[in-house]
């Protein structure tokens, strides 16, 4: 019997499973050493992506980065790296593609008469405030473009770094054109460190909600994902802490494990919580119709069955108790302006 994989400090995944689109795989010999992060240039010539998923909540999104160094083991975006020839495992968190032209491409697309003003999500796939953003500032520069056009933006992040851009977000918020959702999966630092190794600690995420709220930027909390038999019991405490910090709305989603994420998550449980592995996996199957993943639009976010109903009931009851009855904010495109280059000539 082969020796089980060992967790790598600071990384969510401990290995690179084979790409489902590739017939060959590279299997290194010897002890696995934690790889360094490499940043590769993404030469995409467009930046706004569109989707028609009925359960996502937005149609247009901007992703300055592909791959995410946060390394969340459960990330549903991991399989997207396979379209690039990489693995959904370590490659996803150590091979980061950077769209250096993102702000310029965004300005060009918003300037086009074909652009229909609407909410843009930052990001729809990977976190816009992952560690590289601290020095590259692509997300901030995209926000500056959105503020110039007064185009509404919705942000989802696990990183306290979003507070760096509170000045731009305030400018948009006064025109009902900005909202930030902070994702809080657990309040347990140990679980967070293993499951989301390079994200902000839970207390810093709560501090981000407080900072944004006090600045007048609408801020909400997403208890996402809820991991059955591992973090589900924390939902009331997370919601209470977020409400105390100033969250004005709340949402949640249950863990989903598309494609190769199923195997990655199972391996992670074996490395980190072997005593809970079977209970967690069996509970996931309970909410996913006997499988580890359910891709159905009507069920993939909330699950199905008795346990899923219990989670929803607990969420609803806790939100009512805390006054967190709002699920989101309606953003406005009323202030959108297209010809920003001419505005200084007219004192705009």
Residue, then its C-alpha position, 0 to 999 in steps of 0.5 A: x500500500x502506498x503511503x498517503x499524501x502529506x499536507x503541504x504547509x501554506x497550501x490547500x492541496x497536497x498534490x496535482x491530480x491528472x488533468x481530465x483533458x490530458x492523456x498524460x500526467x507527470x508524477x514526480x519521484x521522492x518527497x513532495x516539496x511545496x512549490x513556489x507561486x509562479x505568475x504568468x501573463x494572460x494575454x486575453x483581449x477581452x475582460x468582461x465575461x458573461x453567464x446566464x446561470x439562473x442561480x448566480x445573481x449577476x450576468x457580467x463579471x471581471x476576473x483580473x486573475x486566473x487561479x487563486x493563491x488563497x488555496x481554498x481546498x473546496x474551491x469550485x473554480x479549481x477545474x477551470x485551470x484544466x482548460x489552461x492545461x494545468x491541474x486543479x490541485x497545486x497548479x491552481x494555487x501556484x500557477x496564477x495567470x495575471x491579466x495585466x491589461x485588465x483595467x485598459x480592457x475594461x475601460x475600452x469595453x465600458x466605452x463601447x456603445x455596445x455596453x449595456x450598463x449593468x452590475x459587474x461582479x469582481x470576481x465571478x471565479x477567483x478572489x480579486x483580493x488574493x495575495x498578488x493584488x497587494x503589489x499588482x493592484x489590478x483590482x484597484x485599477x479596475x475599480x478606478x475605471x468602474x468609478x470613472x464610469x459610475x458603473x455598479x460593482x458587487x465584490x465577493x472576497x475572503x480578504x481584508x485587503x478590500x478595505x484598502x480600496x474603501x475610498x473608491x468604494x465610498x465614491x461608488x456607494x453614494x450613487x448606490x453602485x457598490x456592495x461588498x460581500x465578505x465570505x466567512x466559512x468558519x470562526x475557528x482559526x485552525x480550521x481556516x488555516x487548514x482549509x483556506x491557508x492563505x486567506x485572511x483570518x476570520x477576525x480580519x474578515x469581520x473587521x473588514x465588514x466593520x470598516x466598510x460598514x462604518x465608511x458607508x459601503x454596503x457590506x454583507x456576509x456570505x456563510x459560504x460554503x457551509x461544510x456539512x459535519x465540519x463547519x455547519x454548526x458555526x452558522x449562528x455564531x458567524x451570522x451573529x458576529x457579522x451582524x455585530x460588525x455591521x453586516x446589512x445582509x446575509x446569504x449562504x451556500x452549501x459545499x459543492x464539489x465539481x469534477x476533480x474537487x471531489x477527490x481533492x477534498x476527500x484527500x484533504x479530509x484524510x490528511x487533516x480530519x481522518x476521524x471525521x472523513x466518513x461523516x463529512x462525506x456521507x453528510x454531503x451525499x445526503x444533500x446531493x442525492x447520494x453523490x458528492x456533487x449535484x450540478x443542478x441549477x435549482x439545487x447546487x447552491x442549497x442542496x436537497x433533503x432533510x439536512x439541507x432543509x434544516x440548514x436553511x431553517x437554521x439560517x432563516x431563523x438566525x437571520x430573523x433573530x438578528x435582523x439580517x432579513x435583507x439578502x442583498x442590495x439593489x444597485x443602480x445604473x442611473x449614474x452611469x456615464x460613458x464619455x469619461x474622457x470628455x468630462x474634465x473639459x466641461x467641469x464634470 
